[in-house]
């Protein structure tokens, strides 16, 4: 199957391009790490496969509609220590 045909079939089947699906999985992984770890944002970005923390920040805001640290404060269940600011 050619890459173009794969992308077309994937998009028809899942309603998004393969690249958008990968980004959505990275966002989901970053959400889990943001609430379960006190690791810095740059480290989480690296663990989730983003090129850098700024790319993760933009993608997270686009998908989740909330800033990273606001998400961590809201769903993390712990007080903000300033790590990853």
C-alpha positions in Angstrom: 0.0 0.0 0.0 1.4 3.4 -0.9 1.8 6.1 1.8 -0.8 8.2 0.0 -3.3 5.4 -0.1 -2.6 4.5 3.5 -3.3 8.1 4.6 -6.5 8.1 2.7 -7.7 4.8 4.1 -6.7 5.8 7.6 -8.4 9.1 7.4 -11.6 7.5 6.1 -11.5 4.9 8.9 -10.6 7.1 11.8 -11.7 10.6 10.8 -8.2 12.1 11.1 -4.9 12.0 9.3 -2.2 9.7 10.7 -0.2 12.8 11.8 -3.2 14.1 13.8 -3.7 10.7 15.3 -0.1 10.6 16.5 -0.4 14.1 17.9 -3.6 13.2 19.7 -1.8 10.2 21.3 1.1 12.4 22.4 -1.3 14.9 23.9 -3.1 12.1 25.8 0.3 10.8 27.1 1.3 14.3 28.2 -2.0 14.8 30.0 -1.3 11.6 32.0 2.2 12.7 32.8 1.2 16.2 33.8 -1.1 14.9 36.5 1.0 12.0 37.7 4.5 13.4 37.7 6.1 16.6 38.9 8.6 16.4 36.0 9.3 19.6 34.1 7.5 20.5 30.9 10.6 20.0 28.7 11.1 16.5 30.1 7.5 15.6 29.5 7.7 17.0 26.0 10.7 14.8 25.3 9.1 11.7 26.9 6.0 12.2 24.7 7.9 12.6 21.4 7.5 16.3 20.9 10.5 18.1 19.4 10.5 20.6 22.2 8.4 22.1 25.0 7.1 24.9 22.8 5.7 22.5 20.2 4.0 20.6 23.0 2.6 23.8 24.5 1.0 24.8 21.2 -0.4 21.4 20.4 -1.7 21.0 23.9 -3.5 24.3 23.8 -4.9 23.5 20.4 -6.2 20.1 21.5 -7.1 20.6 25.1 -8.1 24.2 25.0 -6.1 24.9 28.2 -2.5 25.9 29.0 -0.2 23.1 30.3 0.3 24.5 33.8 -3.4 25.4 34.1 -4.2 21.8 33.3 -1.6 20.5 35.8 -3.0 22.8 38.5 -6.6 21.8 37.8 -6.2 18.1 37.4 -2.9 17.3 39.2 -4.3 17.3 42.7 -1.2 18.8 44.2 -0.1 22.3 44.8 2.0 23.9 42.1 5.7 23.9 43.0 6.8 25.9 39.9 8.5 23.0 38.3 8.3 23.2 34.6 7.1 26.8 34.6 
